[in-house]
Amino acid sequence: MYSLLSACTCLCLHFLLLCFQVQHGEMKAGRRAERGSSLNASQGEARGGKVLLKLKDAVGTRINRRKLDMFVAEENVDFRIHVENQTRARDDVSRKQLRLYQLYSRTSGKHIQVLGRRISAKGEDGDKYAQLLVETDTFGSQVRIKGKETDFYLCMNRKGKLVGKPDGTSKECVFIEKVLENNYTALMSAKYSGWYVGFTKKGRPRKGPKTRENQQDVHFMKRYPKGQVEIQKPFKYTTVTKRTKRIRPTNPS
């Protein structure tokens, strides 16, 4: 009887010891797992942080490069191109300026004539067909040229031939006025870039494709009609003097 009771007691103690060992092992395994997960998480966060920093650096570098490219592009802007683009644009808002003068041809030694549909450079000084009404189209010296006597416009067709047209609304009748270094004026077609109004020594018109800016055939000088003087208002100004002390009248005693 005594041996059976002692045997049962030993078995129970042994079982409890096994349970305690199993529980203790599970707790250690759980702690290890928690440590591993936290370590992995911290490593993942560190790696993610490094990746974010690299991305930020890359994005910042690209932005800086773009800013630098934009700055360099702005520094390399050619203002002449901007002016040329603006001169080619139409301006229907600004007030038109109308002028009357003659265009003296450097080659023929005569003045441009608008003889209806025919154009020449054989006009004498003061000739009625050589008097031209020049309308400024934009701020950039785009002009329309019309014969005062015939009301025909000076135009250049697609073949480069100078012709007169009764309607000047077409872009073929618009010219860009260029003042050259030798103080002569050249008229380039606004529609056909590089084509100029030009005449031969006999006063016959040259075709646009055969003209260049440096040729004497396309050089003209503005002249007012014979007997007409340019009306200029004199510049008026007043002199400013130092203010003097006011003298008060004395009362008689």
C-alpha positions in Angstrom: 0.0 0.0 0.0 2.8 2.4 1.0 4.8 1.6 -2.2 1.8 2.3 -4.4 1.2 5.7 -2.9 4.8 6.7 -3.2 4.8 5.6 -6.8 1.7 7.7 -7.6 3.3 10.7 -5.9 6.5 10.3 -7.9 4.6 10.1 -11.1 2.6 13.2 -10.3 5.7 15.2 -9.4 7.4 14.0 -12.6 4.4 15.1 -14.7 4.3 18.5 -13.1 8.0 18.9 -13.7 7.6 18.0 -17.4 4.7 20.5 -17.7 6.8 23.2 -16.1 9.7 22.5 -18.5 7.4 22.6 -21.5 5.8 25.9 -20.4 9.2 27.4 -19.8 10.4 26.3 -23.3 7.4 27.8 -24.9 7.9 31.1 -23.1 11.6 31.2 -24.3 10.5 30.4 -27.8 7.9 33.2 -27.7 10.5 35.7 -26.5 12.9 34.7 -29.2 10.2 35.1 -31.8 9.3 38.6 -30.5 12.9 39.6 -30.5 13.4 38.3 -34.0 10.2 40.1 -35.3 11.2 43.3 -33.6 14.7 43.0 -35.0 13.4 42.3 -38.5 11.0 45.2 -38.1 13.8 47.6 -37.1 16.0 46.4 -39.9 13.1 46.8 -42.3 12.5 50.3 -41.1 16.1 51.1 -41.4 16.2 49.8 -44.9 13.0 51.6 -45.8 14.4 54.8 -44.4 17.6 54.4 -46.5 15.5 53.8 -49.6 13.4 56.9 -48.8 16.5 59.0 -48.3 17.9 57.7 -51.6 14.6 58.5 -53.4 14.5 62.0 -51.8 18.1 62.6 -52.9 17.3 61.4 -56.4 14.2 63.5 -56.7 16.0 66.5 -55.3 18.8 66.0 -57.7 16.4 65.8 -60.6 14.5 68.9 -59.5 17.8 70.8 -59.1 18.9 69.7 -62.6 15.6 70.8 -64.0 15.9 74.2 -62.3 19.5 74.5 -63.6 18.3 73.5 -67.1 15.5 76.1 -66.9 18.0 78.7 -65.7 20.4 77.9 -68.5 17.6 78.0 -71.0 16.5 81.4 -69.7 20.0 82.7 -69.9 20.3 81.5 -73.5 17.1 83.1 -74.7 17.6 85.2 -77.8 15.5 88.3 -77.5 15.6 88.9 -81.2 13.6 85.8 -81.8 11.0 87.1 -79.3 10.8 90.4 -81.2 10.6 88.7 -84.5 7.7 86.5 -83.3 5.9 89.5 -81.9 6.4 91.5 -85.1 4.8 88.6 -87.1 1.7 88.7 -84.8 -1.3 90.8 -85.8 -2.4 93.6 -83.5 -6.1 94.6 -84.0 -6.2 96.5 -80.7 -3.6 99.2 -81.1 -4.3 102.3 -82.9 -3.2 102.3 -86.6 -0.7 105.0 -87.7 -1.0 106.4 -91.2 1.9 108.1 -93.0 2.3 109.6 -96.4 5.7 109.4 -98.1 7.7 108.2 -101.1 10.1 105.2 -101.3 13.2 106.1 -103.2 14.9 103.1 -104.9 18.7 102.9 -104.4 19.1 100.9 -107.6 16.9 102.7 -110.1 17.3 106.2 -108.6 13.5 106.7 -108.9 10.5 106.2 -106.6 8.1 103.2 -106.3 4.9 103.6 -108.2 1.6 101.7 -107.6 0.0 101.8 -111.1 -3.1 99.8 -110.4 -2.1 96.1 -110.7 1.3 97.0 -112.0 4.3 98.0 -109.8 7.4 99.9 -110.9 10.2 102.1 -109.5 10.3 104.8 -112.2 8.4 107.6 -110.5 9.9 111.1 -110.3 9.9 113.1 -107.1 6.4 114.4 -106.5 4.7 112.0 -109.0 1.1 111.4 -108.0 1.5 107.6 -108.4 4.6 107.6 -106.2 2.8 109.0 -103.2 2.2 106.1 -100.8 0.0 105.8 -97.8 1.8 103.5 -95.3 -0.3 102.0 -92.5 1.5 100.6 -89.5 -0.2 97.3 -88.6 1.6 96.4 -85.3 4.2 97.8 -82.9 6.8 95.7 -84.7 6.8 97.7 -88.0 4.4 95.6 -90.0 3.1 97.9 -92.7 0.6 98.0 -95.5 1.5 100.2 -98.5 -1.2 101.7 -100.7 -1.0 104.0 -103.6 -2.7 107.3 -102.8 -3.9 107.9 -106.4 -5.1 104.3 -107.3 -6.1 102.9 -103.8 -4.3 99.7 -104.8 -2.1 97.9 -102.2 1.4 96.7 -102.8 1.4 92.9 -102.5 3.7 89.9 -103.2 2.0 86.7 -104.5 3.2 83.1 -103.9 5.5 83.3 -106.9 7.3 86.3 -105.4 6.0 88.7 -107.9 5.0 92.3 -106.9 1.4 93.1 -107.8 -1.2 95.6 -106.9 -4.5 94.5 -105.2 -7.6 96.5 -104.4 -8.0 94.6 -101.1 -5.2 94.7 -98.7 -6.5 92.4 -96.0 -4.5 89.5 -97.2 -1.2 88.7 -95.5 0.5 88.9 -98.9 0.0 92.7 -98.6 1.8 93.0 -95.3 5.5 93.8 -95.1 8.0 94.0 -92.3 9.9 97.2 -92.3 13.6 96.8 -91.5 16.0 99.7 -90.9 19.5 98.6 -92.1 22.9 99.7 -90.8 23.4 102.0 -93.8 20.1 103.9 -92.8 18.3 102.4 -95.8 15.0 100.6 -95.3 14.1 97.1 -96.5 10.6 95.6 -96.9 10.4 91.9 -96.2 7.2 89.9 -96.9 5.4 89.0 -93.7 4.0 85.8 -95.3 7.1 84.7 -97.2 10.0 85.1 -94.9 13.3 86.1 -96.7 11.5 87.6 -99.7 12.0 91.4 -100.1 10.6 94.1 -102.3 13.3 94.8 -104.9 13.8 96.5 -108.3 16.3 96.4 -111.1 18.2 99.4 -112.5 15.5 99.9 -115.0 12.8 100.0 -112.3 11.4 96.6 -112.9 10.3 94.5 -109.9 12.5 91.6 -108.9 10.9 88.3 -107.7 11.1 87.6 -104.0 13.2 84.4 -104.1 16.0 86.2 -106.0 16.3 89.0 -103.4 18.6 89.2 -100.3 18.8 91.8 -97.5 22.3 92.8 -98.4 21.5 93.6 -102.1 21.1 97.2 -103.2 18.0 96.2 -105.1 16.0 96.0 -101.9 17.3 99.2 -100.3 14.9 102.2 -100.1 14.9 105.6 -98.6 11.8 107.4 -97.3 11.1 110.8 -98.8 8.3 113.2 -98.3 6.5 114.3 -101.4 7.8 117.4 -103.2 6.7 120.6 -101.5 5.6 118.7 -98.3 7.5 119.2 -95.1 7.3 116.9 -92.2 5.1 118.4 -89.5 6.8 118.3 -86.2 5.6 119.9 -83.0 8.4 121.7 -81.2 9.2 120.5 -77.8 8.1 123.1 -75.3 9.5 123.4 -71.9 9.5 125.9 -69.0 12.4 126.9 -66.9 12.1 126.4 -63.1 13.6 129.2 -61.0 14.2 129.4 -57.3 11.2 130.7 -55.5 11.8 134.2 -54.1 10.7 135.5 -50.8 7.4 137.3 -50.9 7.6 141.0 -50.1 4.8 142.2 -48.0 3.6 145.8 -48.4 4.3 148.0 -45.5 1.5 149.8 -43.8 2.0 153.6 -43.7 2.3 154.9 -40.2 
